[in-house]
Amino acid sequence: MQLFDLWTNLETTHDRPAFQRVDDKHPLDMYASIDVDGVRGLMLLASQEPPAPPSYDILSVSKSLRADGKWVLLIRLAEPSLKEPFAYLCADLVESSRLHISENEASQYILSRLTRWRRMMEIAKRGLSEEELRGLIGELLLLRDRVLPIFGISIGINGWVGPLKAPKDFMLPRVEIEAKTIHPGTRSIIISSIDQLSTVDNRLILALIALSPSQIGESGAFSVRELVESIRDKISTDPAASDEFERRLFDSGYSDAGEYANDCFTAENISYYDVLPDFPRITFATVPVGVISARYQIDLPSIIRFEIKKWTIGE
C-alpha cells in the first residue's frame, strides 16, 4: 500500500512534522503526515473552510487556517494499536475521492466518509464478539476451501460480499451462497431477513459450518490468524485481490490482534443445501403484501432432503 510506504519514509526524518503528497496525479491536495510525536495522519488542504469536525475516541480530526489562507483538515490516529485499520481508512479516503469530487466538496466528503468508517474502527478496537467471529470464520473457510479453488483469486475475493453487508455472503457467477456457522448438534438456524434466502435467477446454496472451540495443538485445530494467513498465501500472486481482501477483512471487523492468534477452532463438518423452490423459507415472492421484513427459524431436520452430498460450486 502506497500510504504505508509514505509513512515509513516520513518516519525516518528528524524534521517533524513532516508531510508528503499522496499522489501527484490526485485532483485533491492530500498529504501523508507524521507529527512531532510520530503519529501518522492524513491531511487535506482546501481553499474553503471545512465543516466542524466530529469528535472520535480513536481518531483526532482538526481544522486550522494557514498563513497562506489555505484551510487544513487533519486526521490523525489517536489509538496506536490501530495502525493497520487506520491505513485502510486513509487509503479509502484517498481512492474514493479520486473521481468526481471537487475541491469545494472535498472537506465535506471526507468528513462524511469518516462516518462510514467509525463503526469499523470501533469494532477493530474492541474486537469481534463471539458470534461475529464465528460467522467470519465460516465465511473464510468457504472462501479458502471452495470459492478460491473453483472461481480463482479475483472473482473469489470480489464475490465475498458478506463484509459489505450484502444479503448473501457470496455473490458469484450463477450462484449465491449464504453461510451459517453453527454449534455441533444445533437443531435450527435463524434467518435474519427475507433477502437472505431469496434469489431470482441464480442458484442459491445454504452452507452450514459446524464449528467447535479447540486448543492449540489439537488435531484439526486452527487459529483465526492461521486461517487468515493461509488465504493471504493463496492470493499473494494477485496484489489487487490481496488489497481488496484486506479491505474486506477490515470491513468485517478483523485485525491481526493477539487474541486471534490464540483462539482456536475445529471445523467438524460443512454441509450444503440446495435452496430449491420448495425449500422452507420466506421470500419476497411468497410473503403477504405489506410485510417488509422478517426474522425466522428453520428446523434443520426438515431440510435434510435438500442436502447436496457431492457438490462443487460451479456445477
Secondary structure by P-SEA (a helix, b strand, c coil): caaaaaaaaaaacccccbbbbcccccccbbbbbcccccccbbbbbbcccccbbbbbcccccccccccccbbbbbbbbccccaaaaaaaaaaaaaaaacccccccaaaaaaaaaaaaaaaaaaaaaacccaaaaaaaaaaaaaaccccccccccaaaaaacccccccccccccccbbbbbbbbcccccccccccccccccccbbbbbbbbbbbbbcccccccccaaaaaaaaaaaacccaaaaaaaaaaaaaaccccccccccbbbbccbbbbbcccccccccccccccccccccccccccccccccccccccccc
